[in-house]
Amino acid sequence: MTAPFRVARERNLVHIDRRADDAFRRALMDGVPVSLRPKMREALAAIPDGGSHAHAVRYFGDRLQDIADRAKPLVDRLHEYMQTRLGLPGFRDWLIMTGYTNEYRMIKVFDAWSAMKTDG
């Protein structure tokens, strides 16, 4: 995977350019609905690891794929917005490389945010 920001891999760790990482985090905090900011802050404080996906599967069970399907349009809109309006290409890459796509706290935030966007 080629990312539009600097990435270094070292002993099972992925190091992302600090400026890009900070910019994506700031964009998420600025963009998430106010009511979800505490949950986003908690999710961004988490450090996903190799067991994150298995934990998410246990936590969400059969709902995990439905949540992913519902969140995809939101992630796509955020990716496009960050790239075109904020000059931050690679949001999807960042989510994958950080491991947040498998972090249950981030999944919970995107589930709630997606439900808000579809419900109202």
N, C-alpha and C positions, 0 to 999 in steps of 0.2 A: 504494500500500500504506500503510495506516494502522497505525502501531506503537503499543503501549501505553507507549512511552517516547519521550523527546524525540529527534528526528532532524533534522539540518540537512544540506542538500546544498549543496556549494560546489565548483565547477570539477572535476567528475567524482570528488569525494570525498564520502563519507558520514560525518558526524560523529554518533556515538551518545552519548547522555547517559552521562557517565563512571560514575555510580553504577550504572546498569543494566548497562553493559558489564562493569564489575568484578564485579558480582554474578553474572552469567552465567558468567564465567570461573572465579570461585571455586566456583560450584556444580558446574561440570564437573570441576574438579580434585578437589573433595571426593567426587564421585560415581563417577569413573572407577575401575575396579579398580586396586589398587596396582601391579600388574605393568605397567599401561599408562600410569602417570603420566608417565614420561619422554617417551613419545611424545605425550601430550596437551600437555605443557609445550612441546615442540617445535612442535606444530601451532598452539598459541595464540600462539607467538612469531612465526609467519609473518604476513606482510602480503599477503593475497590481492590480486591485481590483475586487469586485464582479460584477461590471458593464462592465468589459473589454470584455467579450464575446458578450454581446448585442451590444456594440459599434462596435466591429469587424464585426458583422453581418450587421449592418447598413452601415458601411464603405465599405465593399467588396461586399455585396449583394450576388447575385447568384454565384459569382466567388470564394467565400470562400472555398467551397469543392474542387474545381479544384486546388486552390492554395495548400491546405492541401495535396491533392493527389500528386501533383508535388514535394512538399517539403519532403514528407516522405522518399524517397530514400536518400536524402541528410542527413536528421536527422539520418537515420539508419547508414549511413557511418560515420557520426560524432560520434555517440554513440559507434560504434565498434572501431574507431580510438582512441577515448579518453580512452576507457577501455583497449585496448591491447597495445597501444603505449605510452600513457601518464599515465597509471595506475589510471585513473579516472572513475571508474564504476558508472553507474547511470545517464548518461546525460539525457535520456528521463524522468526519474523520476524528475530530477532537473527542466526540462522545465515545467512539469506539476505542481509540488509543488510551484514553484515561480509564476505561473500564466502566464508565457510568452507564452504558447501555445495559449492564448486568447488575448494577447496584440497586438493591430493592428500594432504598430511600429515594433515589432519583426516579425510579419507575413509579413510585407512589405519587411524586410531584407531577410527573407528566400525565399520569392517569387522571389526577384531579384537575389539572389544567385543561386537558383534552375534554373532559366532561363539561367544564365550564364553557368551553368554546362551542360545543355541540348543543348544549342545553340552552344557551342564552346568548 
